[in-house]
Amino acid sequence: MTSRIPLMLALAASALLAACGRQVAVPAPDAPAQICDSVTLPATVSGAGLRPTQEQGTAAWGEPPITYRCGVSRPAALAPTSQLLDVLGVGWLPVEGVGGTGFIAVTWPTQSEPVYIEVLVPEEYAAPADVLIDISAALGAPEQ
């Protein structure tokens, strides 16, 4: 019986690694921008490992996947009075998400000519705003 435990642990670890390596279907951005190609995304976000995606300007981490799309359309909820979360110099607009929390970067790379970035965090993640720390660090502080 004890010889089965290591085998079961090995199988569980293999299944977990296989799940993290599977490609994630992330929709292409609405308005792809060349600057999106210059972003070096982190290997982990809030402890979740990077997973492959097919569309340019997209990324995903973990299971269920945290998704990233660089070059989305201007959010309809963005208004001059919108309250933004400032994370390492990048302004993020919280948006209602289906099955989780969404954020859109609205001051990157500049406030005058922003390229909008969407990050969706499934509800399974306890602190959804924590993922913005790793992503904002990769973006760097925007120019004003």
ZIFENRA-V82356 format. One record per residue. RES is the residue in one letter. PHI is phi in whole degrees, -180 to 180 (999 if undefined). PSI is psi as a letter, one per 40 degrees, with the letter a starting at -180 (* if undefined). BURIAL is 1 if it has 9 or more other ideal C-beta (glycine too) atoms within 8 Angstrom, else 0. Layout:
BEGIN
res = (RES	RES)
phi = (PHI	PHI)
psi = (PSI	PSI)
burial = (BURIAL	BURIAL)
END
This chain:
BEGIN
res = (M	T	S	R	I	P	L	M	L	A	L	A	A	S	A	L	L	A	A	C	G	R	Q	V	A	V	P	A	P	D	A	P	A	Q	I	C	D	S	V	T	L	P	A	T	V	S	G	A	G	L	R	P	T	Q	E	Q	G	T	A	A	W	G	E	P	P	I	T	Y	R	C	G	V	S	R	P	A	A	L	A	P	T	S	Q	L	L	D	V	L	G	V	G	W	L	P	V	E	G	V	G	G	T	G	F	I	A	V	T	W	P	T	Q	S	E	P	V	Y	I	E	V	L	V	P	E	E	Y	A	A	P	A	D	V	L	I	D	I	S	A	A	L	G	A	P	E	Q)
phi = (999	-67	-72	-77	-61	-61	-64	-66	-64	-64	-65	-65	-64	-63	-64	-65	-64	-64	-64	-71	-88	-69	-68	-105	-83	-115	-59	-63	-64	-71	-133	-54	-126	-61	-61	-61	-68	-88	-81	-97	-76	-71	-71	-135	-129	52	85	-93	-79	-65	-123	-73	-131	-98	-80	-66	80	-125	-157	-151	-136	75	-142	-63	-74	-82	-114	-136	-136	-102	104	-87	-69	-58	-68	-62	-77	-76	-136	-57	-97	-61	-87	-104	-91	-92	-124	55	88	-105	-88	-116	-98	-69	-132	-67	-121	-88	78	170	-119	-118	-138	-128	-72	-120	-125	-115	-78	-138	-74	-79	-136	-74	-111	-81	-121	-105	-126	-114	-117	-60	-64	-67	-89	-67	-125	-59	-69	-61	-64	-68	-62	-67	-71	-62	-62	-69	-74	77	-68	-73	-79	-96)
psi = (d	d	e	d	d	d	d	d	d	d	d	d	d	d	d	d	d	d	d	d	e	i	i	h	h	h	i	i	i	d	g	i	i	d	d	d	e	e	h	h	i	i	d	i	h	f	e	h	i	h	i	i	i	d	h	i	e	i	i	i	h	a	h	i	h	h	i	h	h	h	f	i	i	h	h	d	e	h	i	d	e	h	h	i	h	h	h	f	e	h	h	h	h	h	i	h	i	h	e	a	h	i	i	h	h	e	f	h	e	i	d	d	g	i	h	h	h	h	h	h	h	i	e	e	h	d	g	d	e	d	d	d	d	d	d	d	d	d	d	i	h	i	i	*)
burial = (0	0	0	0	0	0	0	0	0	0	0	0	0	0	0	0	0	0	0	1	0	0	0	1	0	1	0	1	1	0	0	1	1	0	0	1	0	0	1	0	1	1	0	1	1	1	0	1	0	1	1	1	1	0	1	0	1	1	1	1	1	1	0	0	1	1	1	1	1	1	1	1	0	0	1	0	0	1	0	0	0	1	0	1	1	0	1	0	0	1	1	1	1	0	1	0	1	0	0	1	1	1	1	1	1	1	1	1	1	1	0	0	0	1	1	1	1	1	1	1	1	1	0	0	1	0	0	1	1	0	1	1	1	1	1	1	1	1	1	0	0	1	0	0)
END
